[in-house]
Amino acid sequence: MLRVRRLTPVLVAVLPFFGGCSGIPSLVAVEGVVTIGGNPAANLLIQFTPKNWTTDSPIISSHAVSDANGRFVLMSTTNKPGAILGTHKVTVVDNALGTEDEPGDSKPKNRPRNRIPLIYNSATTTPIELAVEAGKKEYEVQVAGIR
């Protein structure tokens, strides 16, 4: 038991340096607000995808859904909060839209109008790029609305 007590301070001091040993980059907290035409927007799916991702490395993107005030907090695909450092392509999808009618429905449902231009729906077409930086937690994602 004495040996464990002696090792505990050493382990506590050393373990933080091994956080990235699994090959997964470190994550930093990312939150912010998403706006359409300058107004905070609810129920939007926001995804940050690393711009320098290559097919030979695991992709660690991060996503969130905006609340009633347009606020979001990113969660990574590793089920941990935050995003990896670096430049990201940011996609925004209108989460309020339904995708299919319910089985057995005799007539199509009246769905809300899409608030987001399709250019923002894909990492290959979105014009939004944001640099996730150490020490910076708050970001604004600005989307032009459909006219």
N, C-alpha and C positions, 0 to 999 in steps of 0.2 A: 504494500500500500504506500510505503514511503517513496518508492521509486516513481509511482504515478503522480504523486504530489510534486515531486521535483521536476517532472516533465511537463506538467500542466502549464507553467508560465512560458516555457519554451515553445510549446505548441500554439498557445494563444498569440505569441509574438510572430511566429513563422507562418501560420496558416493563411493569413491574408495575402501573402505573396504567391500563393499557389492557386488563386481564384481563376486564372485563365489557363490552367494546365490541361483542361479538357478539350482545347482547340476551339472553344466557343469564345468569341470576343466579349469583352466586358460591356455591360449595358449601363446607360445613364438615364436618369429620370427625364421623361419628356411629357409635357402637358401643354395645353394652350386652348386657343379658340379658333373655330372655323367660321368663316363668314361667306355669305353670298351677296355680292354687290355691296359689301361693307356692313351688312347686318348679320349678327350672330344667327346661326342656323342649327336647328335641332335635327336629330335622327339622320345624320350623315355618317357613312362608313369611311373612315380615314385610314389609309395604309401608307406606311413609310417603307420603301424597298431600297436597300443599299444600291447606289449607282454603280459601284465598282464590283458588284457581285459577278462571279464567274461560275460556269456550270460545274467546275471541279471542286467547289467549296460549298459547304452547307449554307443555304439561304436563311438568314435570320431577319425576317421582316417584322414589323410591329404594326398594330392596328388598334382602333378604338371606334366607338360610336359616340357622337356628340350628344350632350344632354340638352335640356330645354333652353339653356343659355349659350349654346354653341361650344361649351367646354368639353374637352376630351383629355384622357390620360392613357398614354400608349401602353400596350401589353405586347410582349414579343411572342413569336411563335415557339419559344422555349418555355412559355408559361411563366415568365418573369416580367415584372414591370420595366418599361423603358425601351430604348433603342440603342443600337451600336453607334459608335462615333463615326462621323464621316458624312458625305453628301448622300442624300436620299432623293429618289423620285417619289413624289407624293401623289397618290390617287385619291379621288373623292367620288363616292357613289351615293346616290339618293336612296337611303335605306327605307324610306317610306313607301316605295313602290312595291307592289306585289309582282310576282313573276308568273304565276299560273292561276287559272281558275280552279276552284275546288272541284273534285270529281263529282259528277252528277248535277252540276249547275247547268241550267238550261239556257241561261243568257250570261254574256260576259259581265263581269263586275265593272263598275265605274271607278277606275283607279285615279289617284291624284296625278297631276301633270309632273313630269320630271323637272326638277329645279336645277339640275346640273348638266351642262353641255357634255356630250359623250367624249370629247377630247380628254376630260379629266378621269375617265374610267379605267385607263390602262397605263401601266408604267412605261410603255413604249411611246405613248402619245401625249401624256400629260406635260404641260409646260412648267409645272411646279417642281422646283428643286430646293431643298432646304438642307443646310449643313448643321448636323447635330454636333454640338461642341461641349466639351467638358466645362462645367461651371455654369452653363446656360440651361435653364429648365423650361422656360416659357417660349412658345412659338405661336405664330399666327399663320393660319392657312387661309389664303384669300382666293376665292373662286368667283369668276364672273358668272352672273346668272344668265338664264335663257331669256332672250328678248321676245 
